[in-house]
C-alpha cells in the first residue's frame, strides 16, 4: 500500500494530524511508492506516517527563531 492525497486528506480530518502542504509533499515523496524490499500494510503505513508527522511537527516547534 502507498500513501495518496486521499489518504492524507482523511488523516487531516479535524482532530487527527496537523499536516501542512510542505509536509504533504515530504510524505508523498517518502511513502508514495512501495519500498523495493517489502510492501507496507495499511496499518503499518498509517503508523509510519503518524510517527513521521509527529516528529516533523515536534522538530518544527522546537526550532528557535533566528536572532
N, CA, C and O atoms as a Tinker XYZ file with bonds, in Angstrom:
   268  protein
     1  N      0.849000   -1.174000    0.000000    73     2
     2  CA     0.000000    0.000000    0.000000    64     1     3
     3  C      0.892000    1.234000    0.000000    63     2     4     5
     4  O      1.942000    1.257000    0.643000    81     3
     5  N      0.463000    2.250000   -0.724000    73     3     6
     6  CA     1.199000    3.505000   -0.768000    64     5     7
     7  C      0.314000    4.639000   -0.267000    63     6     8     9
     8  O     -0.909000    4.513000   -0.205000    81     7
     9  N      0.952000    5.738000    0.086000    73     7    10
    10  CA     0.245000    6.918000    0.571000    64     9    11
    11  C     -0.253000    7.724000   -0.620000    63    10    12    13
    12  O      0.482000    7.920000   -1.588000    81    11
    13  N     -1.500000    8.193000   -0.556000    73    11    14
    14  CA    -2.080000    9.017000   -1.608000    64    13    15
    15  C     -2.603000   10.315000   -1.009000    63    14    16    17
    16  O     -2.697000   10.451000    0.211000    81    15
    17  N     -2.943000   11.268000   -1.874000    73    15    18
    18  CA    -3.524000   12.527000   -1.393000    64    17    19
    19  C     -4.840000   12.285000   -0.661000    63    18    20    21
    20  O     -5.158000   13.004000    0.286000    81    19
    21  N     -5.603000   11.292000   -1.081000    73    19    22
    22  CA    -6.860000   10.949000   -0.417000    64    21    23
    23  C     -6.635000   10.449000    1.006000    63    22    24    25
    24  O     -7.374000   10.799000    1.926000    81    23
    25  N     -5.608000    9.628000    1.168000    73    23    26
    26  CA    -5.277000    9.133000    2.500000    64    25    27
    27  C     -4.851000   10.291000    3.394000    63    26    28    29
    28  O     -5.252000   10.359000    4.556000    81    27
    29  N     -4.048000   11.192000    2.863000    73    27    30
    30  CA    -3.613000   12.358000    3.632000    64    29    31
    31  C     -4.814000   13.211000    4.016000    63    30    32    33
    32  O     -4.871000   13.725000    5.133000    81    31
    33  N     -5.770000   13.370000    3.114000    73    31    34
    34  CA    -6.974000   14.153000    3.421000    64    33    35
    35  C     -7.741000   13.533000    4.585000    63    34    36    37
    36  O     -8.246000   14.257000    5.443000    81    35
    37  N     -7.834000   12.211000    4.628000    73    35    38
    38  CA    -8.510000   11.543000    5.747000    64    37    39
    39  C     -7.732000   11.717000    7.051000    63    38    40    41
    40  O     -8.331000   11.849000    8.118000    81    39
    41  N     -6.414000   11.719000    6.969000    73    39    42
    42  CA    -5.589000   11.919000    8.164000    64    41    43
    43  C     -5.676000   13.351000    8.680000    63    42    44    45
    44  O     -5.495000   13.605000    9.871000    81    43
    45  N     -5.955000   14.289000    7.767000    73    43    46
    46  CA    -6.088000   15.697000    8.148000    64    45    47
    47  C     -7.417000   16.006000    8.824000    63    46    48    49
    48  O     -7.572000   17.070000    9.422000    81    47
    49  N     -8.362000   15.104000    8.739000    73    47    50
    50  CA    -9.687000   15.335000    9.308000    64    49    51
    51  C     -9.534000   15.979000   10.677000    63    50    52    53
    52  O     -8.658000   15.579000   11.444000    81    51
    53  N    -10.369000   16.972000   11.006000    73    51    54
    54  CA   -10.216000   17.714000   12.261000    64    53    55
    55  C     -9.987000   16.813000   13.474000    63    54    56    57
    56  O    -10.695000   15.830000   13.693000    81    55
    57  N     -8.972000   17.187000   14.252000    73    55    58
    58  CA    -8.665000   16.432000   15.454000    64    57    59
    59  C     -7.703000   15.275000   15.254000    63    58    60    61
    60  O     -7.354000   14.581000   16.209000    81    59
    61  N     -7.276000   15.066000   14.026000    73    59    62
    62  CA    -6.347000   13.949000   13.781000    64    61    63
    63  C     -4.920000   14.467000   13.705000    63    62    64    65
    64  O     -4.306000   14.694000   14.748000    81    63
    65  N     -4.366000   14.663000   12.509000    73    63    66
    66  CA    -2.973000   15.067000   12.359000    64    65    67
    67  C     -2.867000   16.430000   11.699000    63    66    68    69
    68  O     -3.633000   16.756000   10.792000    81    67
    69  N     -1.904000   17.227000   12.165000    73    67    70
    70  CA    -1.616000   18.537000   11.590000    64    69    71
    71  C     -0.614000   18.342000   10.452000    63    70    72    73
    72  O      0.579000   18.155000   10.689000    81    71
    73  N     -1.116000   18.389000    9.211000    73    71    74
    74  CA    -0.273000   18.136000    8.042000    64    73    75
    75  C     -0.300000   19.364000    7.146000    63    74    76    77
    76  O     -1.315000   19.665000    6.519000    81    75
    77  N      0.832000   20.075000    7.090000    73    75    78
    78  CA     0.948000   21.255000    6.230000    64    77    79
    79  C      1.164000   20.807000    4.783000    63    78    80    81
    80  O      1.391000   19.627000    4.515000    81    79
    81  N      1.091000   21.770000    3.849000    73    79    82
    82  CA     1.331000   21.437000    2.445000    64    81    83
    83  C      2.765000   20.967000    2.232000    63    82    84    85
    84  O      3.008000   20.050000    1.447000    81    83
    85  N      3.720000   21.593000    2.929000    73    83    86
    86  CA     5.121000   21.179000    2.829000    64    85    87
    87  C      5.292000   19.747000    3.332000    63    86    88    89
    88  O      5.992000   18.939000    2.721000    81    87
    89  N      4.650000   19.453000    4.441000    73    87    90
    90  CA     4.735000   18.105000    4.999000    64    89    91
    91  C      4.064000   17.092000    4.070000    63    90    92    93
    92  O      4.550000   15.970000    3.925000    81    91
    93  N      2.963000   17.473000    3.446000    73    91    94
    94  CA     2.292000   16.572000    2.494000    64    93    95
    95  C      3.246000   16.183000    1.374000    63    94    96    97
    96  O      3.315000   15.016000    0.989000    81    95
    97  N      3.981000   17.159000    0.853000    73    95    98
    98  CA     4.943000   16.889000   -0.214000    64    97    99
    99  C      6.005000   15.898000    0.251000    63    98   100   101
   100  O      6.362000   14.975000   -0.481000    81    99
   101  N      6.509000   16.091000    1.475000    73    99   102
   102  CA     7.521000   15.186000    2.023000    64   101   103
   103  C      6.955000   13.773000    2.209000    63   102   104   105
   104  O      7.616000   12.784000    1.895000    81   103
   105  N      5.732000   13.695000    2.719000    73   103   106
   106  CA     5.108000   12.397000    2.941000    64   105   107
   107  C      4.918000   11.642000    1.633000    63   106   108   109
   108  O      5.196000   10.446000    1.554000    81   107
   109  N      4.445000   12.341000    0.612000    73   107   110
   110  CA     4.229000   11.683000   -0.679000    64   109   111
   111  C      5.553000   11.221000   -1.276000    63   110   112   113
   112  O      5.613000   10.167000   -1.910000    81   111
   113  N      6.605000   11.995000   -1.080000    73   111   114
   114  CA     7.928000   11.602000   -1.562000    64   113   115
   115  C      8.433000   10.358000   -0.814000    63   114   116   117
   116  O      9.028000    9.458000   -1.406000    81   115
   117  N      8.182000   10.333000    0.485000    73   115   118
   118  CA     8.680000    9.235000    1.331000    64   117   119
   119  C      7.834000    7.963000    1.204000    63   118   120   121
   120  O      8.377000    6.861000    1.127000    81   119
   121  N      6.503000    8.116000    1.183000    73   119   122
   122  CA     5.609000    6.953000    1.267000    64   121   123
   123  C      4.722000    6.772000    0.032000    63   122   124   125
   124  O      3.826000    5.927000    0.041000    81   123
   125  N      4.954000    7.539000   -1.015000    73   123   126
   126  CA     4.117000    7.461000   -2.207000    64   125   127
   127  C      4.448000    6.308000   -3.132000    63   126   128   129
   128  O      3.692000    6.013000   -4.057000    81   127
   129  N      5.581000    5.651000   -2.887000    73   127   130
   130  CA     5.996000    4.500000   -3.690000    64   129   131
   131  C      6.277000    3.337000   -2.751000    63   130   132   133
   132  O      6.703000    3.534000   -1.613000    81   131
   133  N      6.040000    2.144000   -3.229000    73   131   134
   134  CA     6.349000    0.951000   -2.440000    64   133   135
   135  C      7.858000    0.828000   -2.311000    63   134   136   137
   136  O      8.588000    1.082000   -3.268000    81   135
   137  N      8.330000    0.436000   -1.123000    73   135   138
   138  CA     9.766000    0.171000   -0.998000    64   137   139
   139  C     10.147000   -1.048000   -1.827000    63   138   140   141
   140  O      9.304000   -1.895000   -2.120000    81   139
   141  N     11.396000   -1.131000   -2.196000    73   139   142
   142  CA    11.831000   -2.228000   -3.067000    64   141   143
   143  C     11.769000   -3.592000   -2.377000    63   142   144   145
   144  O     11.547000   -4.610000   -3.032000    81   143
   145  N     11.961000   -3.613000   -1.077000    73   143   146
   146  CA    12.081000   -4.895000   -0.394000    64   145   147
   147  C     10.781000   -5.443000    0.168000    63   146   148   149
   148  O     10.673000   -6.651000    0.377000    81   147
   149  N      9.800000   -4.601000    0.416000    73   147   150
   150  CA     8.562000   -5.080000    1.034000    64   149   151
   151  C      7.405000   -4.154000    0.703000    63   150   152   153
   152  O      7.600000   -3.050000    0.195000    81   151
   153  N      6.217000   -4.612000    0.991000    73   151   154
   154  CA     5.017000   -3.807000    0.792000    64   153   155
   155  C      4.468000   -3.426000    2.158000    63   154   156   157
   156  O      4.393000   -4.258000    3.062000    81   155
   157  N      4.079000   -2.145000    2.302000    73   155   158
   158  CA     3.503000   -1.683000    3.563000    64   157   159
   159  C      2.061000   -2.164000    3.695000    63   158   160   161
   160  O      1.288000   -2.084000    2.741000    81   159
   161  N      1.700000   -2.664000    4.878000    73   159   162
   162  CA     0.292000   -2.924000    5.145000    64   161   163
   163  C     -0.358000   -1.581000    5.463000    63   162   164   165
   164  O      0.343000   -0.608000    5.739000    81   163
   165  N     -1.679000   -1.517000    5.426000    73   163   166
   166  CA    -2.366000   -0.263000    5.719000    64   165   167
   167  C     -2.044000    0.211000    7.134000    63   166   168   169
   168  O     -1.784000    1.394000    7.356000    81   167
   169  N     -2.063000   -0.707000    8.079000    73   167   170
   170  CA    -1.783000   -0.357000    9.472000    64   169   171
   171  C     -0.345000    0.154000    9.622000    63   170   172   173
   172  O     -0.113000    1.146000   10.313000    81   171
   173  N      0.606000   -0.507000    8.989000    73   171   174
   174  CA     1.998000   -0.097000    9.064000    64   173   175
   175  C      2.191000    1.281000    8.431000    63   174   176   177
   176  O      2.899000    2.128000    8.975000    81   175
   177  N      1.561000    1.494000    7.292000    73   175   178
   178  CA     1.671000    2.779000    6.615000    64   177   179
   179  C      1.137000    3.904000    7.501000    63   178   180   181
   180  O      1.787000    4.941000    7.631000    81   179
   181  N     -0.026000    3.719000    8.108000    73   179   182
   182  CA    -0.603000    4.747000    8.970000    64   181   183
   183  C      0.294000    5.017000   10.176000    63   182   184   185
   184  O      0.462000    6.169000   10.574000    81   183
   185  N      0.867000    3.974000   10.756000    73   183   186
   186  CA     1.747000    4.138000   11.912000    64   185   187
   187  C      3.025000    4.877000   11.523000    63   186   188   189
   188  O      3.468000    5.763000   12.253000    81   187
   189  N      3.617000    4.529000   10.394000    73   187   190
   190  CA     4.826000    5.207000    9.937000    64   189   191
   191  C      4.555000    6.681000    9.634000    63   190   192   193
   192  O      5.363000    7.546000    9.974000    81   191
   193  N      3.429000    6.962000    9.001000    73   191   194
   194  CA     3.064000    8.350000    8.696000    64   193   195
   195  C      2.811000    9.127000    9.990000    63   194   196   197
   196  O      3.244000   10.271000   10.120000    81   195
   197  N      2.117000    8.516000   10.937000    73   195   198
   198  CA     1.842000    9.186000   12.217000    64   197   199
   199  C      3.145000    9.558000   12.919000    63   198   200   201
   200  O      3.291000   10.679000   13.408000    81   199
   201  N      4.088000    8.626000   12.969000    73   199   202
   202  CA     5.382000    8.899000   13.592000    64   201   203
   203  C      6.121000   10.009000   12.860000    63   202   204   205
   204  O      6.694000   10.895000   13.495000    81   203
   205  N      6.115000    9.971000   11.544000    73   203   206
   206  CA     6.793000   10.978000   10.726000    64   205   207
   207  C      6.193000   12.350000   10.982000    63   206   208   209
   208  O      6.928000   13.319000   11.173000    81   207
   209  N      4.864000   12.448000   10.989000    73   207   210
   210  CA     4.174000   13.721000   11.211000    64   209   211
   211  C      4.465000   14.249000   12.616000    63   210   212   213
   212  O      4.773000   15.430000   12.778000    81   211
   213  N      4.372000   13.398000   13.621000    73   211   214
   214  CA     4.646000   13.843000   14.992000    64   213   215
   215  C      6.082000   14.318000   15.147000    63   214   216   217
   216  O      6.325000   15.334000   15.798000    81   215
   217  N      7.033000   13.606000   14.563000    73   215   218
   218  CA     8.434000   14.017000   14.631000    64   217   219
   219  C      8.632000   15.352000   13.913000    63   218   220   221
   220  O      9.271000   16.258000   14.446000    81   219
   221  N      8.087000   15.469000   12.714000    73   219   222
   222  CA     8.210000   16.701000   11.928000    64   221   223
   223  C      7.646000   17.891000   12.701000    63   222   224   225
   224  O      8.291000   18.937000   12.789000    81   223
   225  N      6.457000   17.738000   13.255000    73   223   226
   226  CA     5.822000   18.838000   13.978000    64   225   227
   227  C      6.555000   19.176000   15.274000    63   226   228   229
   228  O      6.628000   20.348000   15.644000    81   227
   229  N      7.098000   18.181000   15.969000    73   227   230
   230  CA     7.841000   18.472000   17.209000    64   229   231
   231  C      9.152000   19.167000   16.893000    63   230   232   233
   232  O      9.558000   20.063000   17.632000    81   231
   233  N      9.826000   18.784000   15.818000    73   231   234
   234  CA    11.061000   19.444000   15.414000    64   233   235
   235  C     10.784000   20.874000   14.952000    63   234   236   237
   236  O     11.542000   21.790000   15.267000    81   235
   237  N      9.727000   21.055000   14.226000    73   235   238
   238  CA     9.370000   22.385000   13.716000    64   237   239
   239  C      9.044000   23.312000   14.890000    63   238   240   241
   240  O      9.395000   24.492000   14.857000    81   239
   241  N      8.386000   22.799000   15.914000    73   239   242
   242  CA     8.025000   23.598000   17.072000    64   241   243
   243  C      9.193000   23.896000   17.984000    63   242   244   245
   244  O      9.151000   24.859000   18.750000    81   243
   245  N     10.259000   23.068000   17.915000    73   243   246
   246  CA    11.378000   23.262000   18.830000    64   245   247
   247  C     12.492000   24.120000   18.235000    63   246   248   249
   248  O     13.466000   24.424000   18.924000    81   247
   249  N     12.367000   24.512000   16.974000    73   247   250
   250  CA    13.378000   25.349000   16.351000    64   249   251
   251  C     13.247000   26.754000   16.889000    63   250   252   253
   252  O     12.173000   27.354000   16.833000    81   251
   253  N     14.344000   27.280000   17.411000    73   251   254
   254  CA    14.283000   28.640000   17.963000    64   253   255
   255  C     14.412000   29.662000   16.832000    63   254   256   257
   256  O     15.123000   29.431000   15.854000    81   255
   257  N     13.712000   30.802000   16.975000    73   255   258
   258  CA    13.766000   31.818000   15.928000    64   257   259
   259  C     15.151000   32.426000   15.828000    63   258   260   261
   260  O     15.876000   32.515000   16.819000    81   259
   261  N     15.512000   32.840000   14.630000    73   259   262
   262  CA    16.823000   33.474000   14.405000    64   261   263
   263  C     16.868000   34.829000   15.089000    63   262   264   265
   264  O     15.870000   35.549000   15.132000    81   263
   265  N     18.032000   35.169000   15.621000    73   263   266
   266  CA    18.191000   36.455000   16.311000    64   265   267
   267  C     18.857000   37.458000   15.425000    63   266   268
   268  O     19.074000   38.598000   15.837000    81   267
